[in-house]
């Protein structure tokens, strides 16, 4: 239940605390978690040592891992602020998407389209943008635990105009594509 309250308080605070202050607060919390959350710190360092091709003890690996904690904190801040975004904001509908004509051509074939894209920062703004462009946009998303947190996150995202498919449900992805929709992964 504490996580639910943190999310609700964070979403409320995103209306009254400036973004730059929220980012600074996230960095402080990330530094605190870096110190006390040894298992996540080790996982992050080990994963980044593979990505960077260096030993886990290398100072660059540790520096990048700590920055990853900070970026994750900023991502949480962005998600909490997402609750306040109006999906009908003209700014969102005017975001350019390079290659959109390929998505339209794929949908004209009648078999659905899978949009695979890397993203930096919040995927949620992309979800709103795509939902504004095409009827019935679905995004494949992680399932969060505990279940009440998953329901809260799912409701928040779906209130912005797009639907979610659990990343663990390949059958649902296929069924959704059979209805000629766009599915983002």
N, C-alpha and C positions, 0 to 999 in steps of 0.2 A: 504493500500500500504506500510505502514511503516514496517509491519511484513515481507512482501516479501523482502524488502531491508535488514532487519536484518538477515534473513536467508541467503541471497546471500552474504552479507558481512561476516557473520559467517563461511560460507563454504569456502570462499576465505581465511579468516584468518587462517583456520585450516591447510592450506598449509604452512604458514610462521611462525606461533606462536607455540612454543613447547607445547605439551599436558599438561605438569605440570603447565605451566603458564595459559593455557586456563582453567584448573580446578580451579586454584586459583581465576581467574577472575569470574568464574561461582559462586564460594562461596561468593564473595563480592556482586555480583548482587543478589544472593539468599537472603543474609542477608538484603539487601536493600528492596527487595520485601516482606520479612517477616515483615518488619516494616510498609510498606505502603499499602500492599494488605490484609487488615483486613479480608475480606470475605473468601479468600482462606486460610489464617492462621487459622481462626475459623473452617472451614470445616476440615482441616487437623488435628487439635487438637481433634475435636469431633470424627472423624473417628478413630484416633489412641487410643482415650480413650476407645472406644468399643473393639478394637483389643487387647489392653493391659489389659482390665478389670479394669481400674482405672478411677478416676474422671478426668475431663478435666483440673482441676486446679492442678493436681499432677505434680510435677517438672519433673518426668521422662517422662510423656506424652509430655510435652512441649519441652523437650530436644530431644526426638525422632522425634517429628514433625519438629523441626528446621533442624535436620539432613536429614529428608525426603526432605525438600526444597533444601538442598545442593545436595542430590542425584539426584533430578530432574534436577538441573542445570547441573550436570555431564552428565546426559542422553542427554540433549540438545547438549552439547559439542560433545558427541559421535555421535549423529545423524548428526550434521553439518560436522564432519570429515568423515562420511560415504560416502559423495559425492566423496571423493578422493580414495576410495577403488577399486581396480581392481578385479572384480569377478573371473578372471582367475588366480589370485595369487595362486601358488601351496600350500601355507600355508593354505589357506581356504579349499582347496579340501582334505587336509590331516587331518582335524579335526575329531577326532573319535566321533562316535555317538553310545552310548550304546543302544543295542536293535534294531539296524537297520534291523536285520533279520526279525523282526516282521512286520516292514513296508513293506519290500519286499514280505513277505508271504501274507499280506493283499492285496497288489496290484495285486498279482497273481490270487486272487479270482475274480478280474474284477469289483469290485463295489466301488473302491476308498477307501481312508483311511483318517480318521480324526486324526491328531496328536495334542493332547492337552498337553501343557507343560507350566509350570511356567518358567519365565526367570528373571534373574537379569541383569540389564544393557540393552544393545542394543539388541533388537530382530532382528535387521537388519543383523547382522553377521550370525545369525542362518538361516535367509532367504536365504542369498547367499549360505551358506553351503548346505542347502537342495536343492536349485535350481541346484547346481552342481552335486548332486547325482541322481536326478530323473527328468525326462522330465515332464514339466508342473506343477511345484509346485505353489500353491496358498496360500496366507496368508490372514486371516481375519483381517481387520484393521479398526481402527476408521476413521471416516470422520472428516476432519478438516475444520474449518471456519476461515475466509471467503473462498469461493470456490477457489480463485486463489492460496491460500496457500495449499489447498487440492491437486490441480492439480500439483503444484510444488513438493510436498512430494511424490505423487503417481508416477510422472515421474521419480523422483530420484530413488525410490525403484524399479520400473519396469525396469529401465536401468541396474539394477544389475542382471537381469535374472529371476525374479519371478513376478507373477501377484498378484493383490490385489482384494479382495472381501470386499465390505463395511460390517461392522459388523451388519448393519441394514437389510441385504438382505439374509434372510434364504433361500428363493427360489433359489437364485443364488448359495448358498453353496450346496444345494441339486443337482441342475443341474450340477454343477462342479464335484461333486462326481460321478454322473452317467456317466461321461466320464472317469472314473477310474484314477483319479488323487489324489495326496496327498494334503490335505488342512490342514494348520496349524492354530490353534486357540489359 
